[in-house]
Amino acid sequence: MNGYLIARKIVQVVVLVLLMAVFIFIVFRLMPGNPAELFVRDLKGRAVTKAQITALEQQLGLYGGKWSLTDFLIYMRDMFTFNFGMDYYQQASVWGLIERAMPYTLLLLGSAAILSFVVGLPLGIEATWWRGRKKEAVAVTSSLVLNSIPFFVLAIILLLYLTIAVRLFPIRSTFPYSYFLQPSLPHVAAIIRDIALPLIVLLVVEAAGHLLTMRAAMISVLGEDFIQTARAKGVSEHSIMFHHAARNAMIPVSTRMALEFALLTSGAVIVGIIFSWPGIGPLIYQATLQEDYPFAEGAFFVISLIVILAYSVIDFVHAWLDPRISL
């Protein structure tokens, strides 16, 4: 992995982020309504003059309309300086709202990604070890069923049963933002209690997918010539399975992780809405219902940026796992 390849990857990321910003610009300009008119529409009966709307358009950067070059340049400047403007309804900085919600979202998303990897991969290796036995059939069948369940369906089932019928978990998260700033044992316990159900939903679906992918990759690798050579040299089956085959099987698994990260991110947003997890999900939901374009634009930009960076990290992981792979 030399400096040229790293520089090339950085340029690719920058170009991808630029294209993503342009795509968001186009999508939101295709939506109906003028942001200034949508903003004053909520001023319940107040008389608003044309001059006030024009002044508000200038304040929002809409000097020549939604499709003007001036609007586009201001938009690009604001996106890359994280100056997303003011939220229409809460009258607060959009970046401030996102910054306050992101620790909740990243905690849920990061925990689900790491734990699903830690749980799914060893189970996939074990399922390969159980090949031809009843244990393998049970593991594969269960994983197929669980991985095919949409996040929101499993979330609703667990919400109805474990929070309303059985009352084992709270219906919504109640711990304040200060718990992140002042961690202590009671605070950590409260966070674990509130994050348990949304985390279980994401963990179950993703871990099942990792199990299936790891098992398929392991079966493919076990047929390679170098595995037969290791067996001929007298290497133990346990060492072949967990050291020789597992490392090579990690390459397609890490590819799946990159592809699934976007799905996991959207799942974290949807599950956050269902369980009222105080992350960015409920805020996006409210912004969509209220046509709050500044917040929705900023939130989608930040989420897309996280996904692009995650994809880029996976490329470096590929190069580390197999030096033959070029970035």
C-alpha atoms as one frame of an Amber mdcrd trajectory, in Angstrom:
protein
   0.000   0.000   0.000   2.028   2.988  -1.252   1.458   6.727  -1.103   0.164
   6.914  -4.673  -2.628   4.396  -4.006  -3.628   6.177  -0.804  -3.682   9.557
  -2.589  -5.777   8.046  -5.391  -8.261   6.686  -2.887  -8.522  10.064  -1.162
  -9.246  11.725  -4.526 -11.935   9.099  -5.220 -13.563   9.836  -1.869 -13.542
  13.585  -2.513 -15.119  13.121  -5.969 -17.748  10.783  -4.541 -18.626  13.256
  -1.789 -18.954  16.048  -4.372 -21.261  13.915  -6.530 -23.305  12.993  -3.469
 -23.689  16.689  -2.541 -24.830  17.511  -6.089 -27.327  14.628  -5.998 -28.831
  15.881  -2.718 -29.053  19.399  -4.200 -30.993  18.121  -7.228 -33.328  15.878
  -5.215 -34.352  18.614  -2.795 -34.803  21.184  -5.594 -37.158  18.764  -7.337
 -39.392  18.752  -4.269 -42.462  21.012  -4.472 -42.605  24.437  -2.902 -40.279
  27.307  -2.223 -38.366  27.001   1.078 -39.169  30.626   1.935 -42.895  30.108
   1.301 -42.852  26.859   3.288 -41.227  28.690   6.163 -43.754  31.545   6.295
 -46.656  29.118   5.810 -46.235  28.064   9.443 -46.608  31.615  10.761 -50.274
  30.954  11.681 -52.298  33.812  10.290 -49.592  36.452  10.230 -49.667  38.805
   7.260 -46.555  38.276   5.155 -45.659  40.648   2.359 -43.876  39.868  -0.884
 -40.941  41.964   0.312 -40.624  39.824   3.440 -40.613  36.648   1.342 -37.950
  38.154  -0.935 -35.844  39.096   2.085 -36.217  35.589   3.471 -35.176  34.115
   0.103 -32.021  36.209   0.219 -31.390  35.064   3.781 -31.741  31.439   2.663
 -29.475  32.018  -0.349 -32.272  31.710  -2.931 -31.304  34.896  -4.751 -32.228
  33.720  -8.220 -34.561  30.846  -7.417 -33.965  27.238  -6.436 -31.997  26.393
  -9.592 -29.762  29.435  -9.797 -25.979  29.146  -9.908 -25.769  31.450  -6.893
 -27.991  29.128  -4.875 -25.875  26.134  -5.918 -22.566  27.777  -4.965 -23.930
  28.896  -1.593 -25.323  25.401  -1.025 -21.958  23.742  -1.789 -20.130  26.179
   0.456 -22.547  25.570   3.307 -22.473  21.778   2.944 -18.700  21.557   3.179
 -18.503  24.003   6.075 -21.372  22.208   7.891 -23.334  25.439   7.914 -26.741
  23.943   7.195 -28.714  26.990   8.258 -31.553  27.240  10.765 -34.217  24.652
  11.417 -37.619  25.991  10.306 -39.603  24.835  13.288 -37.221  24.587  16.247
 -35.478  27.852  15.316 -32.122  26.299  16.158 -28.954  25.622  14.214 -29.352
  22.522  12.029 -25.761  21.491  12.729 -26.387  21.941  16.464 -29.381  19.579
  16.297 -27.430  17.020  14.240 -24.404  17.299  16.526 -26.583  16.594  19.552
 -28.338  13.629  17.927 -25.297  11.981  16.321 -23.819  10.456  19.531 -27.059
   8.496  19.974 -27.084   7.354  16.335 -23.374   6.492  16.240 -23.664   4.578
  19.514 -26.495   2.445  18.128 -24.957   2.056  14.667 -21.426   1.352  15.902
 -22.559  -1.124  18.550 -24.706  -3.010  16.034 -21.928  -3.123  13.408 -19.253
  -4.350  15.836 -21.400  -6.849  17.746 -22.950  -8.333  14.590 -19.427  -8.874
  13.274 -18.212 -10.392  16.569 -21.244 -12.703  16.820 -21.853 -13.570  13.167
 -18.343 -14.478  12.042 -17.529 -17.092  14.735 -20.980 -18.613  14.239 -20.317
 -18.784  10.483 -17.046 -20.620  11.128 -18.802 -22.977  13.541 -21.562 -23.610
  11.002 -18.859 -24.673   8.521 -17.350 -26.922  11.208 -20.791 -28.508  11.689
 -21.152 -29.171   7.952 -23.441 -32.110   7.243 -24.850 -32.212  10.791 -28.222
 -31.146  12.170 -26.579 -28.187  13.907 -25.615 -26.730  10.542 -29.150 -27.128
   9.187 -30.601 -25.369  12.233 -28.033 -22.537  12.065 -28.466 -21.952   8.332
 -32.274 -22.158   8.374 -32.552 -19.820  11.367 -30.153 -17.336   9.780 -32.040
 -17.359   6.478 -35.298 -16.607   8.279 -33.843 -13.884  10.509 -31.873 -12.199
   7.727 -34.967 -12.004   5.534 -36.996 -10.127   8.172 -37.068  -6.351   7.558
 -35.740  -4.272  10.433 -39.025  -2.467  10.995 -41.066  -5.695  11.165 -38.868
  -7.226  13.863 -38.768  -3.873  15.672 -42.562  -3.623  15.780 -42.910  -7.239
  16.991 -40.431  -6.718  19.837 -41.942  -3.334  20.683 -45.447  -4.764  21.006
 -44.354  -7.819  22.968 -41.443  -6.762  25.174 -42.476  -3.184  25.969 -46.278
  -3.263  25.951 -47.299  -6.861  26.683 -44.461  -7.978  28.972 -43.034  -4.527
  29.950 -39.438  -5.721  30.181 -38.051  -2.651  28.434 -39.013   1.032  28.303
 -41.116   2.139  25.345 -38.756   5.013  24.619 -35.308   6.155  25.621 -35.209
   8.505  28.580 -31.536   9.083  29.345 -30.342  12.662  28.749 -27.423  13.875
  26.655 -25.447  14.617  29.830 -24.932  10.855  30.325 -22.446  10.962  27.427
 -20.558  13.850  28.997 -20.535  12.466  32.550 -20.301   8.653  32.282 -20.776
   6.660  35.471 -21.991   3.175  36.347 -25.663   4.199  36.823 -25.528   6.219
  33.599 -24.042   3.303  31.639 -26.707   0.985  33.066 -29.439   3.384  31.939
 -27.942   3.611  28.457 -27.749  -0.200  28.174 -31.370  -0.539  29.310 -32.596
   1.965  26.716 -30.437   0.779  23.810 -31.108  -2.938  24.357 -34.170  -3.391
  22.127 -33.111  -1.336  19.080 -29.663  -2.924  19.308 -31.141  -6.445  19.450
 -33.149  -5.774  16.287 -30.112  -4.621  14.296 -27.839  -7.274  15.811 -30.104
 -10.241  15.060 -30.666  -9.368  11.392 -27.058  -8.397  10.631 -25.406 -11.239
  12.579 -27.561 -13.742  10.674 -26.367 -12.249   7.387 -22.717 -12.379   8.476
 -23.136 -16.037   9.472 -24.440 -16.980   6.025 -21.745 -15.025   4.195 -18.924
 -16.380   6.353 -20.137 -19.964   5.945 -20.372 -19.621   2.144 -16.911 -18.014
   1.973 -15.407 -20.696   4.227 -16.831 -23.515   2.099 -15.353 -21.897  -1.020
 -11.918 -21.375   0.568 -11.776 -24.933   1.941 -11.749 -26.209  -1.637  -8.627
 -24.228  -2.560  -5.288 -25.922  -3.289  -3.431 -24.303  -0.388  -5.890 -25.888
   2.051  -5.213 -29.321   0.557  -1.482 -28.629   0.810  -1.845 -27.706   4.485
  -3.736 -30.940   5.133  -1.026 -32.918   3.324   1.575 -31.335   5.589  -0.326
 -32.607   8.634  -1.741 -29.276   9.837  -4.616 -29.878  12.246  -8.150 -29.388
  10.999  -8.798 -26.830  13.745  -5.806 -24.741  12.620  -6.854 -25.013   8.966
 -10.382 -23.910   9.793  -9.671 -21.008  12.134  -6.336 -19.732  10.808  -5.847
 -20.623   7.137  -9.430 -20.574   5.837 -10.928 -17.910   8.096  -8.457 -15.171
   7.100  -8.998 -15.710   3.378 -12.757 -15.933   3.849 -12.715 -12.506   5.495
 -12.298 -10.759   2.120 -15.817 -11.479   0.753 -17.212 -11.004   4.259 -15.662
  -7.543   4.536 -17.095  -6.736   1.099 -20.534  -7.664   2.371 -19.981  -5.517
   5.440 -19.362  -2.517   3.198 -22.475  -3.245   1.136 -24.578  -3.832   4.232
 -23.348  -0.748   6.101 -25.701   1.507   4.151 -28.586  -0.873   4.928 -27.557
  -0.974   8.578 -27.441   2.840   8.657 -30.960   3.113   7.240 -32.032   0.356
   9.637 -30.640   2.340  12.575 -32.647   5.373  11.419 -35.892   3.373  11.031
 -35.444   1.447  14.282 -34.667   4.735  16.025 -38.002   6.111  14.853 -39.944
   3.041  16.049 -38.311   2.947  19.489 -38.147   6.760  19.841 -34.373   6.482
  20.158 -33.173  10.094  20.482 -30.896   9.901  17.467 -31.145  11.434  14.032
 -33.944   9.072  12.885 -36.913  10.743  14.625 -35.558  14.164  13.625 -35.435
  13.157   9.944 -38.947  11.735  10.241 -40.303  14.984  11.662 -38.387  17.065
   9.118 -39.870  14.993   6.275 -43.431  15.402   7.560 -42.966  19.150   8.069
 -41.072  19.721   4.778 -38.203  21.081   6.839 -35.702  21.148   3.968 -32.640
  22.624   5.742 -32.577  19.913   8.401 -33.338  17.102   5.944 -30.565  18.272
   3.593 -28.016  18.512   6.381 -28.972  15.176   7.931 -28.822  13.282   4.624
 -25.467  14.872   3.818 -23.954  13.820   7.161 -25.350  10.269   6.940 -24.112
   9.886   3.353 -20.693  11.146   4.415 -20.514   8.496   7.154 -21.441   5.729
   4.689 -18.853   6.884   2.109 -16.112   7.005   4.749 -17.084   3.508   5.937
 -16.847   2.169   2.373 -13.389   3.717   2.034 -12.172   2.123   5.264 -13.305
  -1.281   3.966 -11.054  -0.830   0.911  -8.051  -0.401   3.207  -9.137  -3.501
   5.134  -9.187  -5.451   1.852  -5.657  -4.336   1.045  -4.503  -5.361   4.526
  -6.141  -8.797   4.303  -4.763  -9.495   0.822  -1.703  -7.495  -0.345  -2.499
  -8.484  -3.940  -5.518  -6.149  -3.881  -4.846  -2.590  -5.077  -6.838   0.335
  -3.818
